[in-house]
Amino acid sequence: MIVLQKEMSTVTKDGKTVSVVTEVPIKIEQIITLNPKACAVVICDMWDNHWCASAAKRCDVLAKKAGPVVEAARKAGMTVIHCPSDCMGFYADHPARKRAQAVKVTPPPAAKDLPNPPLPIDDSDGGCDDAGPSKQFRAWKKQHDAIGIDADKDYITDDGKEVYSILADRGIKTVIVMGVHTNMCVLNRTFAIKQLRKWDVDCLLVRDLTDTMYNPKMKPLVAHDAGTNLVIDYIERYWCPTILSFHMPAAKK
């Protein structure tokens, strides 16, 4: 988690010495205790394919890493909610999709008006870092197969209000978010971090199971992984804390 610490310094100008207070971001690590039965894992847009070949390749690696983490979380008692946007047609007859649709509706509260500072990276070109230009199109049809879906326990949805109803129905206090892309869907989907925080839902981002859509040719002109880390720092500072997958209580079961 990143917080702002006030620091005082003195500056001499025109023969006068004045005190200046500045805010310096510092990273704080905390030990928290989570009850797995009061936690939900939201898997954001870990699709089977992507229009950007580089993004698809990185997502493939992440999905294979996320699969065992999700399985362990489920075994520990966490609720697992699969959120592959634009894919509800594929899952129309899946028991996990029908389970999400059958949950008693709980309207979310009025959304809080929270600060929304600009991102630290420029993704206005779409964020693809392929060697050549890539045309945007809907390349995905389902969630990546490396992440298993339990037909008897899990939920499938891409609707934030359905997610909120599931959280209320299950008594969920903390949502653990993983998936892609950190600067886009992970922040901005109706079921993802910004909207959940506006509904006063506590969130944690799994920072080693996420990736950005960022092209190093765009500002701030850093390597792709450095761009991802900048967005993670931004989320820690303004939206929610982060954890590593091996710090999840379920991963140790």
C-alpha positions as CSV (number, residue, x, y, z in Angstrom):
1,M,0.0,0.0,0.0
2,I,1.3,3.5,-0.8
3,V,0.5,6.4,1.5
4,L,1.6,10.1,1.5
5,Q,4.0,11.2,4.2
6,K,4.5,14.8,4.9
7,E,8.1,16.0,5.0
8,M,9.3,19.5,6.0
9,S,12.3,21.2,4.6
10,T,13.6,24.8,4.5
11,V,14.3,26.9,1.5
12,T,16.2,30.2,1.4
13,K,15.1,32.8,-1.1
14,D,15.9,36.5,-1.3
15,G,17.6,36.2,2.0
16,K,14.6,34.7,3.7
17,T,14.3,31.1,5.0
18,V,10.9,29.5,4.8
19,S,9.6,26.1,5.7
20,V,8.1,24.0,2.9
21,V,5.9,20.9,3.5
22,T,5.8,18.3,0.7
23,E,4.0,15.0,0.5
24,V,6.2,12.0,-0.4
25,P,4.8,8.7,-1.4
26,I,6.0,5.8,0.7
27,K,5.2,2.1,0.4
28,I,3.9,0.3,3.5
29,E,3.6,-3.4,4.0
30,Q,1.0,-4.7,6.4
31,I,0.1,-8.1,7.7
32,I,-3.7,-8.7,7.5
33,T,-5.8,-11.7,8.4
34,L,-8.5,-12.8,6.0
35,N,-11.3,-15.3,6.5
36,P,-11.4,-17.3,3.3
37,K,-15.1,-17.8,3.6
38,A,-15.6,-14.0,3.6
39,C,-13.4,-13.5,0.5
40,A,-14.2,-13.7,-3.2
41,V,-11.8,-14.0,-6.1
42,V,-12.8,-12.0,-9.1
43,I,-11.0,-13.1,-12.3
44,C,-11.1,-10.3,-14.8
45,D,-11.0,-10.9,-18.5
46,M,-8.5,-13.7,-18.6
47,W,-9.5,-14.6,-22.1
48,D,-8.5,-17.4,-24.4
49,N,-7.2,-14.9,-27.0
50,H,-6.5,-11.2,-27.6
51,W,-6.2,-9.0,-30.7
52,C,-2.7,-8.0,-29.5
53,A,-0.4,-11.0,-29.9
54,S,2.0,-9.8,-27.1
55,A,-0.9,-9.3,-24.7
56,A,-2.3,-12.8,-25.6
57,K,1.1,-14.4,-24.9
58,R,1.5,-12.7,-21.5
59,C,-2.1,-13.6,-20.6
60,D,-1.4,-17.2,-21.5
61,V,1.5,-17.2,-19.0
62,L,-0.6,-15.5,-16.3
63,A,-3.6,-17.8,-16.7
64,K,-1.4,-20.9,-16.3
65,K,0.0,-19.3,-13.1
66,A,-3.4,-18.3,-11.9
67,G,-5.1,-21.7,-12.4
68,P,-3.5,-23.4,-9.3
69,V,-4.1,-20.2,-7.2
70,V,-7.8,-20.2,-8.0
71,E,-8.1,-23.9,-7.3
72,A,-6.4,-23.5,-3.9
73,A,-8.6,-20.5,-3.1
74,R,-11.7,-22.5,-3.9
75,K,-10.6,-25.4,-1.7
76,A,-9.9,-23.0,1.2
77,G,-13.5,-21.8,1.0
78,M,-13.3,-18.6,-1.1
79,T,-16.0,-17.8,-3.5
80,V,-14.8,-17.8,-7.1
81,I,-16.3,-15.4,-9.7
82,H,-15.2,-15.7,-13.3
83,C,-15.7,-12.5,-15.2
84,P,-14.7,-13.0,-18.9
85,S,-16.4,-9.9,-20.4
86,D,-18.3,-10.3,-23.7
87,C,-18.4,-14.1,-23.3
88,M,-21.8,-14.7,-21.6
89,G,-23.2,-16.2,-24.7
90,F,-20.6,-19.0,-24.6
91,Y,-21.5,-19.8,-21.0
92,A,-25.3,-19.4,-21.4
93,D,-26.0,-23.0,-20.4
94,H,-23.1,-23.4,-17.9
95,P,-24.3,-24.1,-14.3
96,A,-22.0,-21.4,-13.0
97,R,-23.6,-18.8,-15.3
98,K,-27.1,-19.9,-14.2
99,R,-26.0,-19.8,-10.6
100,A,-25.0,-16.1,-11.0
101,Q,-28.3,-15.3,-12.6
102,A,-30.3,-17.0,-9.9
103,V,-28.8,-15.1,-7.0
104,K,-31.2,-12.9,-5.1
105,V,-30.8,-9.4,-6.3
106,T,-29.3,-6.9,-3.8
107,P,-29.1,-3.4,-5.2
108,P,-25.8,-1.8,-4.6
109,P,-25.6,1.5,-2.6
110,A,-25.3,4.8,-4.3
111,A,-21.8,5.0,-5.7
112,K,-19.3,7.2,-3.8
113,D,-17.7,10.1,-5.7
114,L,-14.1,9.2,-5.3
115,P,-11.0,11.0,-6.8
116,N,-9.9,9.5,-10.1
117,P,-6.4,10.8,-10.9
118,P,-4.9,10.2,-14.4
119,L,-2.9,7.0,-15.0
120,P,0.9,7.2,-14.9
121,I,1.2,5.7,-18.4
122,D,-0.2,6.8,-21.8
123,D,-2.3,4.0,-23.2
124,S,-4.1,6.2,-25.8
125,D,-2.8,4.1,-28.6
126,G,-4.5,1.0,-27.3
127,G,-1.5,-0.2,-25.4
128,C,-0.4,-3.0,-27.8
129,D,3.4,-3.5,-28.0
130,D,3.5,-5.8,-31.0
131,A,6.3,-5.2,-33.4
132,G,3.9,-4.0,-36.1
133,P,0.5,-2.4,-36.0
134,S,-2.4,-4.6,-34.8
135,K,-6.1,-4.1,-35.6
136,Q,-8.4,-4.2,-32.7
137,F,-11.2,-6.8,-32.8
138,R,-13.0,-9.2,-30.4
139,A,-10.6,-12.1,-30.5
140,W,-11.9,-13.8,-27.4
141,K,-14.9,-16.2,-26.9
142,K,-14.3,-17.7,-23.5
143,Q,-12.0,-17.6,-20.4
144,H,-8.6,-19.2,-20.7
145,D,-8.8,-23.0,-20.2
146,A,-6.0,-23.0,-17.7
147,I,-8.4,-21.5,-15.1
148,G,-10.8,-24.2,-14.1
149,I,-14.5,-23.4,-13.5
150,D,-16.2,-25.5,-10.8
151,A,-19.7,-26.2,-12.1
152,D,-21.0,-27.0,-8.6
153,K,-19.6,-23.9,-6.8
154,D,-18.4,-21.1,-9.0
155,Y,-20.1,-18.1,-10.6
156,I,-19.8,-16.6,-14.1
157,T,-20.8,-13.1,-14.9
158,D,-19.6,-9.9,-16.5
159,D,-22.1,-7.6,-14.7
160,G,-21.1,-5.5,-11.7
161,K,-24.6,-5.6,-10.2
162,E,-24.7,-9.4,-10.4
163,V,-21.3,-9.5,-8.7
164,Y,-22.5,-7.2,-5.9
165,S,-25.6,-9.4,-5.4
166,I,-23.3,-12.5,-5.1
167,L,-21.1,-10.7,-2.6
168,A,-24.2,-9.8,-0.5
169,D,-25.7,-13.3,-0.8
170,R,-22.4,-15.0,0.3
171,G,-21.5,-12.5,3.0
172,I,-18.3,-11.5,1.2
173,K,-16.2,-8.7,2.9
174,T,-13.1,-8.7,0.7
175,V,-12.7,-9.1,-3.1
176,I,-9.4,-10.3,-4.4
177,V,-9.0,-9.2,-8.0
178,M,-6.7,-10.8,-10.6
179,G,-6.5,-10.6,-14.4
180,V,-6.0,-8.2,-17.2
181,H,-5.5,-5.5,-18.0
182,T,-4.4,-3.5,-15.0
183,N,-4.9,-0.1,-16.5
184,M,-8.1,-0.9,-18.3
185,C,-10.5,-3.7,-17.4
186,V,-9.1,-4.4,-13.9
187,L,-9.8,-0.8,-13.0
188,N,-12.8,0.1,-15.1
189,R,-15.2,-2.9,-15.6
190,T,-18.4,-2.7,-13.7
191,F,-17.3,-5.6,-11.6
192,A,-13.8,-4.4,-11.0
193,I,-11.8,-2.2,-8.6
194,K,-13.1,1.3,-9.2
195,Q,-16.8,0.4,-9.1
196,L,-16.4,-2.0,-6.2
197,R,-14.6,0.7,-4.2
198,K,-17.3,3.2,-5.1
199,W,-19.7,0.7,-3.5
200,D,-17.5,0.6,-0.5
201,V,-16.3,-3.0,-1.1
202,D,-12.8,-3.8,0.2
203,C,-10.5,-4.9,-2.6
204,L,-7.1,-6.4,-3.0
205,L,-5.2,-6.6,-6.3
206,V,-3.0,-9.7,-6.9
207,R,-0.1,-7.8,-8.3
208,D,1.8,-10.8,-9.7
209,L,-1.3,-12.0,-11.5
210,T,-2.0,-8.9,-13.6
211,D,-0.6,-7.1,-16.7
212,T,-1.1,-3.8,-18.5
213,M,-1.9,-2.9,-22.0
214,Y,1.1,-0.6,-22.4
215,N,3.4,0.2,-25.3
216,P,6.9,1.3,-24.3
217,K,7.0,3.7,-27.2
218,M,4.4,5.8,-25.3
219,K,5.0,8.0,-22.3
220,P,6.7,7.6,-19.8
221,L,8.9,5.6,-22.3
222,V,9.7,2.7,-19.9
223,A,9.8,-1.0,-20.4
224,H,6.5,-2.9,-20.4
225,D,7.0,-4.5,-17.0
226,A,8.0,-1.1,-15.6
227,G,4.8,0.4,-17.0
228,T,2.8,-2.4,-15.2
229,N,4.6,-1.6,-12.0
230,L,3.7,2.1,-12.3
231,V,0.0,1.2,-12.7
232,I,0.2,-1.1,-9.7
233,D,1.7,1.7,-7.6
234,Y,-1.0,4.0,-8.8
235,I,-3.7,1.5,-7.7
236,E,-2.0,1.1,-4.3
237,R,-1.9,4.9,-3.9
238,Y,-5.4,5.7,-4.9
239,W,-7.7,2.7,-5.0
240,C,-6.7,-0.4,-2.9
241,P,-3.9,-2.4,-1.4
242,T,-2.2,-5.3,-3.3
243,I,-0.9,-8.7,-2.4
244,L,1.2,-11.4,-4.0
245,S,-0.4,-14.7,-4.9
246,F,1.7,-16.7,-2.5
247,H,0.5,-14.4,0.3
248,M,-3.1,-15.4,-0.2
249,P,-4.2,-17.6,2.7
250,A,-5.7,-20.1,0.3
251,A,-2.4,-20.6,-1.5
252,K,-0.9,-22.1,1.7
253,K,-3.6,-24.7,2.2
